[in-house]
Structures are given as C-alpha cells and as structure tokens.
Amino acid sequence: MKEEVESYEHILKLLANKASVKQQIFQTTSSVFYQFKSVLQQIGADMHSDFADKDQNVEISYSERGDFEAQLKFSGDVLVLSMHSNVFSFPPEHEINKLKYVIEDPSRKYCGIIHIHNFLADSLKYNRGTDIGDLIGRIFINREEHFFVDGQSQLGFLFPSFWKGKLKKDQIRKILELAIIYCMDFDLLTPPFETVKQITLEEKQFMGSNSGYPTGKRMGYKFKTELDDKFRPISQKK
C-alpha cells in the first residue's frame, strides 16, 4: 500500500514538474508564433506597398492556414511559418544541457519549435505533392521566452544565445527578413541529366496533371554544407 501511495505521489510530482511546464511552453510558443505571424504579415504589406509601383506583375501576398501555419508568397517563392504543437527536449549530450542557465533549472531546456520552410510557389499552386521544400531555420523557445535559432546562412550564428534574454519584436523581424533573403538568393537549379533522363509512365501522367516534373531547389544535388552540418554543433551551423 505504501508503494502504491509513493507511486501516485510520483505521478503528481511529474505532472507538476513536466506536464504543467509543457503547457506553459505551449502557451508561450503560441504567443510568440502569433507575433511571428503578425510581423510576417507586416513585412508582406510593406513589400507590397513599396514594390507595387516598380512591377505589378510580382505577386506578394500573406495568408494563414489555421492556427499553426502562415505563408508569405513573393514572386516564385513561398516562406512558410509553422508551429509544432508538441514540446521538445534535447539529447543528454547536447550542448544546451551544459549551459549554466539550464543546469540551474533543467526545465528551461524544454522548448516549443517554430519552423521556417521555403517552397516554390508553383508547388503549392499546382498541388505537386512530391515537390521538396527546404527547412531554412528552427526557432526554439522555452517557457521564459528565451530562444535560439538553428538555421541556414546568418540565421545559424546571429541568434545562438539561449541564455541572454527574451525574444524581441525587432529580432523576429530580422529573423524573417534574413529568411526571405535566403529564399531569394537560393536559386532553382536544374538537376543532373543522369537523374532525369528516364521516367515511368506514372511519372509522365503525374507531370501532365501537375504542371511539370517534381521540383525542389536542391533536387539532384547534395551540397557539402549539408554533409558538414551533420557533424557541426547547433550553435555553429551556418
């Protein structure tokens, strides 16, 4: 009987120490994600206003798909923001666990995640389900709104400091602007001839109904930086 009481008390303790914390993190991440959507919408409005008199053929539009996704379309690219509904921790060997900030309070290592993806606009327009999108960055946020960014280019080293403070609106705008720049600098490349010289009839029929080959900016290629990233600490990724 005593063991049953101790087990039940342990359950209550876990609810207090983990379940409650994770609910706080979900609420905090939802609040931050709302700020990301608001800033992305403002950037879209600014781009549309400032570029309309230069070329009206360049479409710039903001849209949302439910509570957990927002999109900004600009010309041939779409920046997709999405919030994961779950809360995550890190493996024991991860450098996050070595920070004094986390050692002082291990619950600080639990984070919500906001993803930033780049898709081709035509992938969404023609519903090409096999097209590939690229993960540009991930924003990790704990219950105190401390954050760090794991990502491509400048996103991977401008915002690595998990312990320094809460995420601010100007930082959100900087993250999103860098992501948009990365999308536009990252061109669609033709795949090697050998990888596309043969197709099945099924693929041909798919092409006819979906406006072209399955497409992604990196299709047929494996960049050296992608291979290097497997062995690079999260705060040093570029």
PyMOL commands that set and color helices and strands:
alter all, ss='L'
color gray80, all
select helices_A, chain A and resi 2-51+95-98+100-104+106-109+121-125+155-158+169-185+193-196+201-210+224-229+234-236
alter helices_A, ss='H'
color red, helices_A
select strands_A, chain A and resi 60-64+69-74+77-83+112-120+134-141+147-151
alter strands_A, ss='S'
color yellow, strands_A
deselect
rebuild
show_as cartoon
